[in-house]
Amino acid sequence: MQSGLFKDAGVLCMLGVTAVEMREGLGVDRNGGEHTPCHVESLRVHVQGISPEAFYESFQRNRRKVVDAGLVKGGGVWIMDATDIEVDGEYAGMGVVREVIETVDKQGRHHTRVEEHKGFKWVTLCYLYPESKWLCVMAYRVLPLGEQHEITVSDELIE
């Protein structure tokens, strides 16, 4: 890849290509076509044209297939996670968290500044399949950053 398509390994890294893939390529015979590069912006651009309602309906339908197929069995581990997602710009439903940071300079003077973090909290309920590395998101909620603790939606996610 480096000798042909891209000369700069940094560009390949930004595209999600690993060192092994750079050395050995993305040949279907090597990895069954499972590992292909994906830039982080690809997901954002893809979901821009999908309404939240349509995405959630699709998510529910696909999750139901996993449950109906009997893939969720005893012995697995249920995991609830909350991830802060900071954003630039203004978006409907986002929250704002203000953080007060106090520092002391070399002369011993105290300084205080306020940092503002805007965004969302993505709360997921995941199922880790027994004796495997497979993790399936079974339910999710998007909350405004800093306005609501994830435990307040745990019953809803479990239901």
BAMAR-499322 format. One record per residue (C-alpha): residue in one letter; chain; x, y, z. Coordinates in Angstrom, 1 decimal. Layout:
# residues N
('A' 'A' (X Y Z))
...
//
This chain:
# residues 159
('M' 'A' (0.0 0.0 0.0))
('Q' 'A' (2.7 2.5 0.9))
('S' 'A' (4.7 1.9 -2.2))
('G' 'A' (1.6 2.3 -4.4))
('L' 'A' (-1.5 4.1 -3.3))
('F' 'A' (-0.2 6.1 -0.3))
('K' 'A' (3.3 7.2 0.3))
('D' 'A' (2.6 8.6 3.8))
('A' 'A' (1.9 6.0 6.5))
('G' 'A' (0.1 8.7 8.5))
('V' 'A' (-2.6 8.9 5.9))
('L' 'A' (-3.1 5.2 6.1))
('C' 'A' (-3.3 5.3 9.9))
('M' 'A' (-6.0 8.0 9.6))
('L' 'A' (-7.9 5.7 7.3))
('G' 'A' (-7.9 3.0 10.0))
('V' 'A' (-5.2 0.8 8.4))
('T' 'A' (-3.1 -1.2 10.8))
('A' 'A' (0.7 -1.9 10.5))
('V' 'A' (0.0 -5.5 9.5))
('E' 'A' (-2.5 -4.3 6.8))
('M' 'A' (0.1 -1.8 5.5))
('R' 'A' (2.7 -4.6 5.2))
('E' 'A' (0.4 -7.4 3.9))
('G' 'A' (-2.4 -5.5 2.3))
('L' 'A' (-6.2 -5.9 2.6))
('G' 'A' (-6.4 -9.0 0.4))
('V' 'A' (-9.6 -11.1 0.8))
('D' 'A' (-7.5 -14.3 0.9))
('R' 'A' (-5.6 -12.9 4.0))
('N' 'A' (-8.5 -11.8 6.2))
('G' 'A' (-11.6 -12.9 4.4))
('G' 'A' (-12.5 -9.3 3.6))
('E' 'A' (-13.4 -8.6 7.2))
('H' 'A' (-10.9 -5.9 7.9))
('T' 'A' (-11.2 -2.9 5.7))
('P' 'A' (-10.2 0.7 6.6))
('C' 'A' (-12.9 3.1 7.7))
('H' 'A' (-12.2 6.8 8.4))
('V' 'A' (-13.9 8.2 11.5))
('E' 'A' (-15.7 10.8 9.3))
('S' 'A' (-17.3 8.1 7.2))
('L' 'A' (-19.7 7.2 10.0))
('R' 'A' (-20.6 10.8 10.6))
('V' 'A' (-21.2 11.5 6.9))
('H' 'A' (-23.3 8.3 6.6))
('V' 'A' (-25.6 9.0 9.5))
('Q' 'A' (-26.2 12.7 8.5))
('G' 'A' (-28.9 11.5 6.0))
('I' 'A' (-30.6 9.2 8.5))
('S' 'A' (-33.2 10.6 11.0))
('P' 'A' (-32.9 9.5 14.6))
('E' 'A' (-36.3 7.9 14.4))
('A' 'A' (-35.3 5.8 11.4))
('F' 'A' (-32.0 4.8 13.0))
('Y' 'A' (-33.7 3.7 16.2))
('E' 'A' (-36.4 1.7 14.3))
('S' 'A' (-33.6 -0.1 12.4))
('F' 'A' (-31.7 -0.7 15.6))
('Q' 'A' (-34.8 -2.2 17.3))
('R' 'A' (-35.5 -4.4 14.3))
('N' 'A' (-31.9 -5.8 14.2))
('R' 'A' (-31.7 -6.2 17.9))
('R' 'A' (-34.9 -8.3 17.9))
('K' 'A' (-33.3 -10.7 15.4))
('V' 'A' (-30.4 -11.3 17.8))
('V' 'A' (-32.9 -12.1 20.6))
('D' 'A' (-35.2 -14.2 18.5))
('A' 'A' (-32.3 -16.3 17.2))
('G' 'A' (-31.5 -17.3 20.8))
('L' 'A' (-28.1 -15.7 20.7))
('V' 'A' (-28.5 -14.1 24.1))
('K' 'A' (-27.9 -17.0 26.6))
('G' 'A' (-27.1 -17.4 30.2))
('G' 'A' (-23.5 -17.0 31.3))
('G' 'A' (-22.9 -13.8 29.3))
('V' 'A' (-22.1 -10.5 31.0))
('W' 'A' (-24.3 -7.5 30.8))
('I' 'A' (-22.4 -4.2 30.7))
('M' 'A' (-23.8 -0.6 31.0))
('D' 'A' (-21.6 2.1 29.7))
('A' 'A' (-21.9 5.9 29.5))
('T' 'A' (-19.6 7.7 27.1))
('D' 'A' (-19.3 11.5 26.9))
('I' 'A' (-19.3 12.8 23.3))
('E' 'A' (-18.1 16.4 23.0))
('V' 'A' (-19.1 18.3 20.0))
('D' 'A' (-18.2 21.6 18.3))
('G' 'A' (-21.1 23.9 17.2))
('E' 'A' (-24.7 23.9 18.4))
('Y' 'A' (-27.0 20.9 18.2))
('A' 'A' (-30.5 20.4 19.5))
('G' 'A' (-30.6 18.5 22.8))
('M' 'A' (-27.0 18.8 23.7))
('G' 'A' (-25.9 19.6 27.3))
('V' 'A' (-23.2 22.0 28.6))
('V' 'A' (-20.8 21.2 31.5))
('R' 'A' (-18.7 24.0 32.9))
('E' 'A' (-15.5 22.9 34.6))
('V' 'A' (-13.6 25.3 37.0))
('I' 'A' (-9.8 24.8 36.7))
('E' 'A' (-7.5 26.3 39.2))
('T' 'A' (-3.8 26.6 38.5))
('V' 'A' (-0.7 28.1 40.2))
('D' 'A' (1.9 29.8 38.0))
('K' 'A' (5.7 29.9 38.7))
('Q' 'A' (5.3 33.1 40.8))
('G' 'A' (2.8 31.4 43.1))
('R' 'A' (-0.2 33.3 41.8))
('H' 'A' (-3.5 31.5 41.6))
('H' 'A' (-5.5 31.6 38.4))
('T' 'A' (-9.0 30.3 37.8))
('R' 'A' (-10.5 29.6 34.4))
('V' 'A' (-13.8 28.0 33.3))
('E' 'A' (-13.8 25.4 30.5))
('E' 'A' (-17.1 24.7 28.8))
('H' 'A' (-17.8 21.2 27.4))
('K' 'A' (-20.7 20.8 25.0))
('G' 'A' (-22.2 17.5 23.8))
('F' 'A' (-24.1 14.4 24.6))
('K' 'A' (-23.8 11.2 26.8))
('W' 'A' (-24.3 7.9 24.9))
('V' 'A' (-25.6 5.3 27.3))
('T' 'A' (-25.5 1.7 26.2))
('L' 'A' (-26.6 -1.6 27.6))
('C' 'A' (-24.4 -4.3 26.1))
('Y' 'A' (-24.3 -8.1 26.2))
('L' 'A' (-20.8 -9.8 26.1))
('Y' 'A' (-21.3 -13.3 24.7))
('P' 'A' (-20.0 -16.1 27.0))
('E' 'A' (-16.4 -17.2 26.2))
('S' 'A' (-16.0 -14.9 23.3))
('K' 'A' (-15.0 -11.4 22.3))
('W' 'A' (-18.4 -10.5 20.8))
('L' 'A' (-20.2 -7.5 22.3))
('C' 'A' (-23.7 -6.6 21.2))
('V' 'A' (-25.4 -3.3 22.0))
('M' 'A' (-28.8 -4.3 23.1))
('A' 'A' (-30.2 -0.9 24.1))
('Y' 'A' (-29.0 2.7 24.0))
('R' 'A' (-30.1 6.3 25.0))
('V' 'A' (-28.6 9.6 24.1))
('L' 'A' (-28.7 12.1 26.9))
('P' 'A' (-27.6 15.8 27.1))
('L' 'A' (-24.1 16.0 28.6))
('G' 'A' (-24.1 16.7 32.3))
('E' 'A' (-27.8 17.0 32.8))
('Q' 'A' (-28.8 13.5 33.7))
('H' 'A' (-27.0 10.5 35.3))
('E' 'A' (-27.0 7.3 33.3))
('I' 'A' (-28.5 5.3 36.2))
('T' 'A' (-31.8 7.2 35.7))
('V' 'A' (-32.3 5.4 32.4))
('S' 'A' (-31.1 2.0 33.4))
('D' 'A' (-34.6 0.5 34.0))
('E' 'A' (-35.7 1.8 30.6))
('L' 'A' (-32.6 0.2 28.9))
('I' 'A' (-33.2 -3.1 30.6))
('E' 'A' (-36.9 -3.2 29.7))
//
